Amino acid sequence: MSMALATGKCSFREGVSWVALSSPMMGSMASDYFQDFCNDEISAFATDLLEFFGQCPMPVSRQSLMYYKEKYASKELNAAYNLAQEAYRGS
């Protein structure tokens, strides 16, 4: 929702508030840990297992949740998080 708001693909009517219980406005540390496994930084056995099940290399859907401003987050992803956070605060 936040990226749709930030990029103008949708909007809220006047008087509407966005209530979020747990939105990933900073990504997920789990995605970073998952990438560590795929990079064989934690356990060769786990990496082999994840490769066997087709989870390494990491799917794009998980890559899009890399943790904000950490080692795997690209400049583009960090910029998208900034836009999403601004859209959330502005609603």
C-alpha positions in Angstrom: 0.0 0.0 0.0 2.7 2.5 0.9 4.5 2.2 -2.4 1.2 2.6 -4.3 0.5 5.7 -2.3 4.1 7.0 -2.7 4.1 6.5 -6.5 0.6 8.0 -7.0 -1.0 4.7 -8.0 -3.7 5.1 -5.4 -4.8 7.6 -2.8 -6.9 7.8 0.4 -10.0 10.0 0.5 -10.0 12.8 2.9 -10.7 11.7 6.5 -9.2 8.2 6.0 -6.5 7.1 8.4 -4.1 4.2 7.8 -3.8 2.0 10.8 -1.0 -0.6 10.6 -0.3 -3.3 13.2 3.0 -4.4 11.7 4.1 -3.2 8.3 7.5 -4.0 6.9 8.6 -0.3 6.6 12.2 -1.3 7.1 12.2 -4.7 5.4 12.9 -7.9 7.2 16.0 -9.1 9.0 14.9 -12.6 7.9 15.6 -11.7 4.3 19.2 -10.7 5.2 19.7 -13.9 7.2 18.3 -15.9 4.3 20.8 -14.2 1.9 23.6 -15.1 4.3 22.6 -18.7 4.1 22.5 -18.5 0.3 26.0 -17.0 0.3 27.3 -19.9 2.4 28.2 -17.5 5.2 26.5 -19.6 7.9 26.2 -23.3 7.0 27.3 -25.2 3.9 24.7 -27.9 4.7 21.9 -25.3 4.9 23.0 -23.7 1.7 23.0 -27.0 -0.1 19.5 -27.8 1.3 18.1 -24.4 0.2 19.6 -24.9 -3.3 18.1 -28.3 -3.5 14.6 -26.9 -2.7 15.1 -24.1 -5.2 15.4 -21.3 -2.6 19.0 -20.2 -3.5 19.6 -18.1 -5.3 17.1 -16.1 -3.3 13.7 -15.4 -5.0 13.2 -11.8 -6.1 10.1 -11.6 -3.7 12.4 -12.1 -0.7 15.1 -9.8 -2.1 12.6 -7.0 -2.1 12.4 -7.2 1.7 16.1 -6.8 2.4 16.6 -4.8 5.6 16.7 -1.0 5.3 20.3 0.4 4.9 22.0 -2.9 5.6 24.5 -4.7 3.5 22.1 -6.3 1.0 19.7 -3.3 0.5 20.4 -1.5 -2.7 20.2 2.3 -3.1 17.0 1.9 -5.0 15.5 -0.3 -2.4 16.5 2.1 0.4 14.9 5.0 -1.7 11.7 3.0 -2.0 11.6 2.4 1.7 12.0 6.2 2.2 9.1 6.9 -0.1 7.0 4.2 1.6 7.7 5.6 5.1 6.9 9.1 4.0 3.6 7.9 2.4 2.7 6.1 5.7 3.5 9.1 7.9 1.5 11.3 5.5 -1.6 9.3 5.7 
